[in-house]
Amino acid sequence: MRENENLTKLGSHVTKYSMEYDPSVLESFSNKHPDNDYFVKFNCPEFTSLCPITGQPDFATIYISYVPDERLVESKSLKLYLFSFRNHGDFHEDVVNVIMKDLIRLMDPKYIEVWGKFLPRGGLSIDPYCNYGKKGTPWEQVAWDRLSHHDMFPEKIDNR
């Protein structure tokens, strides 16, 4: 039985897929454990958006990790939101920052990071990373530490 949180996507048998960027599809629900610090991680290996200049498709795995405060993102709404980038033209760096900022507005998490691992086009792959820690909390320092040490030991890439 679902709590009454005004969740309209979860359990709906009529799902509308927006073909344009649409942050309004995002929904959140109450965190039952706001006194615990814990990570929630989403992996979206089939993310697509468009190059804003050429209109060519860009494919990526998007990783979203966050430490919730009072709210969590509802996963079906997140899937619909990420799908809404399908025909959206933005640079890779912009995409990860837009995703992060939309999720901050939705949930006001203690900490969040978004990492895009885009497949190469023209022989070059781009892997932008952004994060945020709530100001005035220990998570602000965690954000700086993770960002400043983010890619000190880059992965070996042999599968893209």
C-alpha positions in Angstrom: 0.0 0.0 0.0 1.4 3.3 -1.1 1.4 6.4 1.2 -0.5 9.3 -0.2 2.4 11.4 -1.5 0.7 12.6 -4.7 2.9 10.2 -6.8 1.2 10.1 -10.2 3.8 8.1 -12.2 4.4 5.1 -10.0 1.7 2.4 -10.7 0.1 4.4 -13.5 -0.9 2.3 -16.5 -0.9 5.3 -18.7 2.6 6.6 -19.1 3.3 9.7 -21.2 6.8 9.9 -22.6 7.8 13.5 -23.1 9.9 14.0 -26.3 11.3 17.3 -25.0 13.2 18.1 -21.9 10.7 18.1 -19.0 11.8 18.5 -15.4 8.1 18.8 -14.4 7.8 14.9 -14.6 10.1 14.5 -11.5 8.4 13.5 -8.3 9.6 12.9 -4.8 8.5 11.2 -1.7 9.3 11.4 2.1 12.5 9.8 3.4 11.5 7.5 6.2 15.1 7.6 7.5 16.2 11.3 7.3 18.4 10.8 10.5 20.5 8.2 8.7 23.1 9.2 6.1 23.1 6.8 3.2 23.7 6.8 -0.5 21.1 6.2 -3.2 22.7 5.4 -6.6 21.0 5.3 -10.0 22.7 4.0 -13.2 21.2 4.9 -16.5 23.2 3.0 -19.2 20.8 4.0 -22.0 20.9 7.8 -21.8 20.6 9.8 -25.0 20.6 13.4 -25.8 21.5 15.5 -28.9 24.5 17.5 -29.8 23.2 21.1 -29.8 25.3 22.0 -32.9 25.0 18.9 -35.2 21.8 17.3 -33.9 23.6 14.0 -33.8 22.7 11.6 -30.9 25.0 11.3 -27.9 24.9 8.1 -25.8 26.0 7.8 -22.2 25.7 6.1 -18.9 24.6 8.6 -16.3 25.4 7.9 -12.7 23.5 9.7 -10.0 24.4 9.2 -6.4 22.9 11.2 -3.5 22.5 11.3 0.2 18.9 12.2 0.8 17.6 14.6 3.5 13.8 14.8 3.8 12.9 13.8 0.2 13.9 11.1 -2.3 13.3 11.0 -6.1 10.7 8.5 -7.3 12.5 6.2 -9.7 9.8 6.0 -12.5 9.6 9.8 -12.6 13.4 9.8 -12.8 13.3 7.4 -15.8 10.8 9.6 -17.6 12.8 12.7 -16.8 16.0 11.2 -18.2 14.1 10.0 -21.3 12.9 13.6 -21.8 16.5 14.5 -22.8 16.2 12.2 -25.9 15.5 15.1 -28.3 17.2 17.8 -26.1 20.3 19.5 -27.5 22.9 20.3 -24.9 26.6 19.8 -24.4 27.7 16.9 -22.2 28.9 19.2 -19.5 25.6 21.1 -19.5 23.5 17.9 -19.3 25.1 16.6 -16.1 24.8 20.0 -14.4 21.2 20.5 -15.5 20.3 17.0 -14.1 22.0 17.8 -10.8 20.4 21.2 -10.4 16.9 19.8 -11.2 17.4 17.1 -8.6 18.6 19.6 -6.0 15.5 21.7 -6.6 13.3 18.6 -6.3 14.8 17.0 -3.2 17.3 19.4 -1.5 19.6 16.5 -0.8 22.5 16.6 1.7 24.9 15.6 -1.1 24.5 14.7 -4.8 26.8 13.9 -7.7 26.1 13.3 -11.3 28.7 11.7 -13.7 28.1 11.2 -17.4 30.2 8.7 -19.3 29.5 9.5 -22.9 30.4 7.2 -25.8 33.0 8.6 -28.1 32.1 10.6 -31.2 34.9 11.6 -33.5 37.3 9.5 -31.5 36.8 11.5 -28.2 34.8 10.5 -25.2 33.7 13.1 -22.6 33.0 12.2 -19.0 31.8 15.3 -17.1 31.3 15.1 -13.3 29.6 17.6 -11.0 28.6 17.5 -7.3 27.0 19.5 -4.5 27.1 19.4 -0.7 24.5 21.3 1.3 26.0 24.5 2.5 26.9 24.7 6.2 27.0 21.0 6.7 29.8 18.4 6.6 28.6 17.4 3.1 29.8 20.7 1.8 33.4 19.6 2.6 32.7 16.1 1.2 31.7 17.7 -2.1 34.9 19.6 -2.3 37.0 16.6 -1.3 35.3 14.3 -3.9 35.5 16.9 -6.6 39.2 17.8 -6.0 40.2 14.1 -6.0 37.6 13.0 -8.6 39.8 11.7 -11.4 43.2 11.3 -9.7 43.3 7.7 -10.8 41.4 7.5 -14.1 40.0 4.2 -15.2 41.5 2.3 -18.0 39.1 2.6 -21.0 39.2 -0.3 -23.4 35.5 -0.9 -24.1 34.4 2.3 -25.8 
